[in-house]
Amino acid sequence: MHLVIFGCGYSGTAIGKAFLAKGFRVSGTTRSPEKAAGLRAAGIDAFVFDGEVLTDELLGAMTTATHLVQSIAPRDSGDPLIRLASGRIRELMPDLAWIGYLSTVGVYGDHKGNWVTEDTPCVPVSGRSKERLEAEAAWMAAGQEFGIPAAVLRLSGIYGPGRNAFCNLDRGTARRLIKKDQVFNRIRVEDIGAATRFLADRELGGIYNVTDDRPGPPQDVIVEAARLMGVEPPPEQPFETAELTPMARSFYGENKRVSNAKLKAAGFAFEFPTYPASLAQLLQQDRWRG
């Protein structure tokens, strides 16, 4: 069994490790030789891919792929792999049995803090979320065209070793922004790996929200991490007057609680269903730095 991951970054590496643990051969792409060396150190066959050219070496790896995960963000010209392999998926990967596409809960847009499910109409706000929605449709169509189960994993805010509130507190970059009734959704990176493997093992297609059980105000996460570290949390700041990049401010323009009921109904059990227990585990095992 051979998994090929296009865009083997933070989430992709966690997925790769989850499949390696099942005895898969795992190949992954990255944009730089330095990052490729890091992937090889983790046991992943690494290929440099610029989003423009499928090299002979990468094409050779693709010929034995049984599973595909695509996590590279779409560009102005659309999904880079769809653009390069459109209509040739089965030709390039004759043994392919399952496709996973990593998307974002941002495709839902703003729902005023209400719960959303996979059946909720998508009203994306940002251009990047609109592009993700188009890429989702392209991969679902490709799966249907070639008779391959295609799963879209809509991911919420990702955290885990090396990327968490402890790191921000340690660097002095944590901010406690207060916006009335704002909630965010989050997911521990290892659960992304486990959920991807779960769907692949069962050859499940369709759309799945990959998010934990506890949407909540972002400032609460900072306060909990500070409590666990035994440090003072940063002072509260009103969102309206805070200096933020346009992208950071755009995240606060979307307010929703994302349900994971469909994934759990399929039989998946989250290892890290809530951020307080997850943060405590990161600290107790001294894994928060990565």
N, C-alpha and C positions, 0 to 999 in steps of 0.2 A: 504494500500500500504506500502510495507516494502523494504527499500533500505539497502543492506549490502555492506559496503566498506571495502575491504582488503587493509590495509595500510592507515589508517586515520590520515595522518600527516597534513602538512600545506595546501596542495591542497584538500586533502580528507575532512578535517574539513570544508573548504569553501563549498565543494559540499554537505556535510551533512547539513549545515545550509540552503542552498538553497532548499533542499528537505524538511527539517523540516518546512520551511515557507509555503510549499504546503500541510501540514498536513500528511506527511509521518511519519511512524516510521522509525528511522535510527539506524542501528547498525554499529559499526566500530571496526577494529582490530588495535592494537598497540603492541609494543614489551615490554613495561614495565608497571607495576602496577601504577607507578606515572603518566604516560601519560594517562592511562586508567581513572584515577580519573579526569583529566582535560577534557576528552571527556564527561564523565558523567555530569560534571558541565555545559557543553554546550548543554545537552539534548540528547546526543548520547549514546545508550547502548554500552558499551565497553567490548571487549574481548581481552585477551592477546594471541597473536599468534606469535610463533617463526619461522614460515615458514616451520616447520617440521611436526607438529602434529595438526590435527583438533580435538580439545577437544570436549567432549560430549556437553558442553554448547554452543560452537560455532556451532556445527552440528545442535543443536536444533534450533538456530536462523536461520540458513540457510534454514530450511524446510519451512519457511513461506516467504522467500524472493520473491518479485516480480521484483526487480531490483538489479543488481549487478554492482559494480564498482571495478576494480582491478587496484591498483596503485603501488604495490610492485615491485621493480626492479627485473629483472631476475637474477639468479645466474649461476654459472658454469653448474649446472644441469638443467638450464632452468627456466621457470616461476614456482614459487612454488605452486601456486594454480592449474595450469594445471597438474603439476606432481602428486598432491594429489587427484585431482578430475577427472582426464582424463577418459572419457567415462562414467562418472557418474553424469554429470551436471544435467540432468533432474531428475535422481533418488534423488540427494541431495537437489535439489531446484525445486520441481515439478510445482510450480506456476510462475517460472521465465519467464518474458516477455521481458526483455531487458538487454543487457550486454554493459558496457562501459569499455574500456581499456585505461589507461593513458599512452601514449608514449611520444616521444620527436621529435622535428624537427631535432635533431641530426642525425636521420636515413637518411636524405637527403645527408649528407656529405658536401663536398665543391663544390660550384658552382660559384666561382670567383665573388661573389657579384651580380649575376643575380637572377631574380625572379624564384621561384619554386612554383609549385602547387602540389596537391595530385597526379597528373598524372606524375610528374617528376620522372625519374628513381632514385632509392635510391643507393647511393654509400657510405655507412657509413665508416667513417675513424676509429673511436675508437671501441675497443672491446665491450664496454658497449652499443654503438648504434647498433652494429651488433646483440647483444643479444636481444635488444628491437625489432628489425625488425623480428627476429624469433618468439618472443612472440606475436607480432601483428598477424602474420600468424596463430599461434596456436589458438588464440582467434577467429579470423575470421572463421577458420575451425570448431571450436567448435560450434559457432553460426549456421553455415550452417548445421552441423550434427544434431543439435537438433531443427532446425527451429526457432531460436531465433535471432532477430535483434542484431547484434554486431557492435558497433561503436568504432573506434580507434580515440582517440583524441590526435593529435600530438601537444604537448605544446611547446611554446617557453620559453624564460627566465622569470621566475616567480618572481613577486614582489608584495608588498602590505603592509598592516599594520605590522610593526615589521621587515620587510625585504625590505629595500629600500635604495636609495642613501642618504637620510637624516640620517638614522642610521649609515651608514658608515662614513659620515662626522662628526657626533656627536662623534663617537668612535675614529676618527682619522685614520681610515683604508681605506678611499676612495683614489683611485689612478686614475690619469688621464693619462692612457697609450695611446700612439699615434702609430697606425699602419696604414699606408697609405691605404685608401679606405676600411678599415674594417667596416662592419656593423653587428649589432646584432639585434635580434628580441625579443620582450618582450610581456608579458601579465599580466594584473592585476588579482590577485588571485580570486577576486569576480566574474570576467567574466568567469573564469574556472567553478565555481559553476553554474553560470547562463547558460553557454553553455551546460554543462552536463545535466542539467534539461531540457533544450530546446530539445535536441536530444532524451532524454528519454520520454518526454511528447508525442513526435510525433513518437516514436518507430522507429527512423531512424538508419540504419546501414551504414557501410562503413567508409571511412577514411576522417577525417576533420582536417584541420589545425586550431588550436586555438591560435591566435596571433593577436596583434592589427594592426592598420592601418599604423604604422609609424616605420618601421625599420630605424636604424640610428647608427652613430658612438657611441660607449659606453662612450667616454669622454664627449659627448654633454649632456648626462643625468646628469653627475656629475656637469657640469657647470650650468645647469638649476636648479638643486637642491640647489647649493650654492647661486645662485642669489636669489631664493625664500627665503632662510634662512637668507640672508643678510650677508654671510660670504665669505671669499676668497676661491676660489677653490684651490685644491692642484696643485703644479706645474706640467707641462707636463713632461712625461717621455717617452723616446723612447722605444717601445716594445722590440726591439732587445736586449737591454742591461738591461732590467728590471729583477729582481729576481722574478721568479714565480714557483709555484709548477708544476709538469708535467701535472696535470689535468687542471689547469688554463691556461697553455700555449696551451694545446690541443684545447681549445675553440676557440682560435685565428687562429687555422689551418682550421677552417670552416668559409666560408664567403658566405652568401646568403641572399636574401630578400624573406621572406615567405609570400605568398598570403593567405588572408582569404576570398577570393571571394566566394568559394563554400559554406562556412558556412553562409555568408550573403545572398547568393542567396536562401538558404533554408528558410530565413526569420529571422535570428538571428540579433539582434541589440546590439552592444557592449555598455556597460555603460561607459567604459573608453577606447575610441578608440585611444587616443594619450597620451604619457607620460607627456607632459607639463601640460595639464589640470588635469590629474590624480594626479600628484605630488602636484599641487596647492590645490586640494581637500583634500588630506591627511594632508597637513599642516594647511589649514584653519579649518578643523574639528578636529585638534589635534589628529589624528589617526595614525600618522606615527610611533609612538613607539609601537603600537600594542594594 
